[in-house]
């Protein structure tokens, strides 16, 4: 059971309330587009955080117990983990200690109602990078998360991806090919960013559904095909060799070589 359940952020009148004194809708554009994993068993708290982070321009996944949380964290596809201390199956301290022992260096922000000095020290000694107590201001949480990403070594928090002459800059959200700017819709940008993170590797339909659309099931639509087709038209049409390839029966690959 999550400690501090029912304690929404200080800048929100209710965890799922439609208005906030310091709303993410009014927040500045994020310095980085981050993918964040929230490990929190209180459904209301997790839903608020996920919604607020998405409204701030980031992608957010949720795990409601320690086992699911550590499984997702091991994938290494997140920029930051937000971890509750008290969780079913595995507590937050155990999760972070295990990840650090396995060599997973993803930054961790503990978010907990356990705010005594000894509690904060235990969190940091377990391998946490920061510790924020409930109740909290969402704007402070967002600033702390962004600071954690900026502190990570450049090779671990890449801000610029390049495949051939196609470049995606996460700081400016600018995409160019051969020096020519390519305007993308938000979903197209997320799709391209994910594929560039995995350049040279096949990405399956399931991987795209879970990491770009946040679906953990197949809605049986052609949404992926439509977006891939639009993206291909923007990044390949009128340029030299194609970069976005279809791997028949498997998925897609972004590569500047033959597939």
N, C-alpha and C positions, 0 to 999 in steps of 0.2 A: 504494500500500500504506500503510495507516494506521500511523503511528509509534506505538510503545508498545503494540502489539497484545499481548494476553495479560496486561496489567496491569490487573486489576479494581480497583474502588474499595477504599480501605483499610478501609472498614467492611463489606466483603462478603468471605466466605471463598472465593468463586468467582463469576465474572461472572454466571452463571446459577444460582448456588446458591440453595436455598430459604430459607436463613436469613441474617440480617444482624445484626450487633451493634447497629446503629442502623437498624432496618428501617423502610421507608416505611409499612408497615402500622401501625406504632405512632406515626407522625408526627402532629402536630397537623393540624387542618383547614387547608388552604391559605388564605392571605389572599385570593388571587384564583384563579379557575379559569382557567388559562392553556392556550393551544394553542401547543405548542412544536415546532419543526422541528429534528430531529437530522440533521446532515450528517456522516456517519461511515461509512467503507468497511469497517471491521472489523465483521463481522456479529455476533459475540458481544458486543462492546462496545455496539453499537447496540441489540441486543435487551435487554440488561440495562437500559440507560438508559430505553428505551421502557416496559418493564415497571415499573420503579421509579417513573417519573413518573406512570404511570396509577394505580398503587397509592396515590400521594400525592394523587390527585384531579384530575390534569391530563390533557389530551389530548396525544398525541405522535405526530408523523409522522416517517418516516425516509427519507432519500435516501442511497444508497450511493456516489454519485460526484458530482463537481462540476457536471456538466451538469444532472442531475436536481435537485440541490440548488438551483441558482440559478433553475431554472424554477419550483420550488415557492415559493421565497422571494419571487420577483417577484409572486406572487399577492397578497401583503400580508395573508393571512388568519392569520398567526401573531403571537403576542405577543413571542416570543423565538426567536432562532436559536442553536443550539449547534453550533459548526463546528470540525471537525478541521482541522489545518494541511495535512497531506499527504494528498491525495485523487487518485484517477484523473481524467483528463480536464481538470479545473481544480482548482488547489490552493486552500486556504482563503483565503489572502491575496488572490488574484485575484478570488474570488467576492465578498468583502466590498468590495474596491475598486470592482468593477463595480456592485454594488448601490448603494453610496453615490453614485457618479457618476450613477446613474439616478434618484437622489432617494428610494430606499428607505431609511427611517430605522429599521426594525425593530431593536431592541437585539440585539447579538451577543456571545455568550460564546465565546471560543476555548477549546477543550479539547485540550491537546497535551502530548506528552512532551518537546517542545522548550521547556525551561524556563529557559534562560540569559537574562540581562537583555536582551541584544540581541534575542533571539527575542520576548520579551514586548513590547519597544518596537516592533518591526516589526508585531506584531499590533494594537497600539493605534493606531499611525500609519496602518495600512491602513483603519481605521474601526471596529475592534472596541471594545466598551464595557467588556469585562472579559476576564481571561485566567486560566485555571486549568490547572495542570500535572498530568499523570498521574504516579503514582497519586494519587487524590483520594478524599475522603470524600463520599459522596452527599449527606449532610445539608448539607455546605458548598456543594456545587453547587446544591442546591435553594434555599438561602438567597441565594446570589448571583443566581440567576435571578429570584427574587421581588423582590430589591432593584432589579434592572434595570427590571422592570416598574413598580415604584413611582416610579422616577426619571423615567419618560417623562412628557411633558406630558399633562395630563388629556384633551385632545382626541384624543390618539393612543392612549391606553390608557383607554378608557371603562369606568367601573365601574358605570354605571347606564343601562339602556335603557328607553325608554318609547314605547309605541304607543297612542294614545288614553289610556284610563285604566288600561292594563295596564303594570305596572312590574316590571322584573327588576333586582334589586340584586346585582351580582357579589360584593360584599364579604360580604354576609350570606347569600347564596344564597336570599334571600327573594323570592317572586313574589306580587304582589297585583294585583287588579283592582277598581277602585272602592273601594280601601281594604280589601278582603276578602282574607285570605291564601289562596293556592292551593297546596296541597301537591303536589309533583311527584316522580316517581321520577327517579333520576339520568339515565337516557336521555331522559326527557321534558324534563328541565331542559336538557340539551345541545341537544336539538332546538329548544326554544324560544329558547335563547340564540343559536343560529346564525341562526334566522329573524329574530330581533330585530336582530341585526347587519346583516342584509340587508333590513330593513323597506322595503316599497315596491318591492321587486324580486322577480321570479320566481326561485324556487330549484327546480332540477330534481331528479329522482330521483337522477341521478348525483352531483350536488353533495351531496345529503344522505347518500348511501352513503359518499362519500369523507371528508366532514367531520364526520359524526356517528357513523357506524358503522365508519369506518376500513377500508371495503372498497374495493378498487380493481378490483372486478368486480361484476357483478350476480348475486347468489345466486339470482335467480328465485324470490323469496318475496314475501309481502305484508307483510313486517316494517315497511316504511315506512308503508303504508296503515293498519296496525293502530295504530302509535304516533301518527300524525297524528290519527286518529279519537279516540283517548284524550285527546290534548292538546286537541283542539277541544272535547270534552265538558267539560273542566276550565276552559278559559279563556273559552269562549263561552256555554255553557249557563247560562241564568238571568241573563245579563247583557244589556245593550242590543244594539246592532248587532254582528254578528259581525266578528271581526278576522282570523280564519284562513280564507283563501279558497282554493278549488281552481281552478287555471287549466287548463281542460280540455285534455288532450293535451300539456301542458307541465310542470306541477308545482304549486307552491303559492306563496302570497304572504301575508305578514302586513301588513295595512294597515287604517287606520281610515277609509278611503274606499272607494267602489265600485271594483270591479275589472272 
